[in-house]
Amino acid sequence: MMKSKFTESQIVGILGEGEVGRYPHRNAVLGRRSTPQEQAFLLEPGSSF
């Protein structure tokens, strides 16, 4: 896996919050609960890497 020299919060600061504001495909790995909006986003085609 390639490591980024930027943190997630730095990337959000540079690119803006967008519709979701974080990376919902990482929630399970990070132990976070997905919001209903994130769950809907993840069901859309092309929503993940």
N, C-alpha and C positions, 0 to 999 in steps of 0.2 A: 504494500500500500504506500502511496506517495504521501509524504507529510507536507503540510502547508506551512509557510512561515507566518501565516496570519491566523489569528484565533477567529472563532465563529462570530464573536461580537465585533471584531474589527471588520470582517467582511460585511456584516449587516450594516455597520456604520458607513462603509464605503458605498455599498450598493443600495442601501435603504431597506426598509422593512418588507416591502412587497406585500403580497396577499397573506402569506402565512407568517413570515417573520423569523422562522427558524427552520431547521432541517428535519421535518417530521419523519422521514425514513430512518432517522437515527434514534428516535424516541425509545424503541424497545431496548436497544443496546445500552442506552444511557439511563434506563430505568425511569423514563418520563412517561406520563400518560398523554395520549394524543387528544387534542380537542376535537369536537365534532367537525370543525372546519378543516382541521388537518386530516382527519379520517376521510372526509369527502375529497380533499385534494389528492390523497394517495390513491383513490379509486380512478382518477383521471388518467388517460393514456399519456405516457411520457412524463409522469410526475416524479420519477425516480431516476437515479443514475444507472 
